[in-house]
């Protein structure tokens, strides 16, 4: 079952440019956000970089797999869904505000699923020249690997990890 992806665009229209990887700088900067402090710092860094480079910014919000909600009691699943929706709305407002303030073409994608898989797919679909993520603040990721580590190992695009 395919989960629909929400896509919204803000700010000026992106320049129509032929796709060419490895030019003078990134034309499409993709950033993954989840509401954590490090992901919000990554989003700020990515927005500044995109503005300075004259690039488009793709902001991808990925929340946990929808399958988890099915295993939770109704009240808990509803609370999880409301939290997801509220965070998505807040991030959507910030993207719109940033696009207007910076004069930056921003695409906001809202996805559900595994963060690594969804970021990888979004980067491929948007033909990202650079992927920016925040470093993980979870201790367990030192043992099993973080989303950032997995993206670096994929080796399809440069990955910038913001502390």
Buried (B, 14 or more C-beta within 10 A) or exposed (E): EEEEBEBEBBBBEBEEEEEEEEEEBBBBBBBBBBBBEBBBBBBBBBBBBBBEBBBBBBBBBBBBBBEEBEEEEEEEBEEBBEEBEEBBEEBBEBBBEBBEEBEBBBBBBBBBBBBBBBBBBBBEEBBBBBBBBBBBEEEEBEEEBBBBBBBBEBEEBBBBBBE
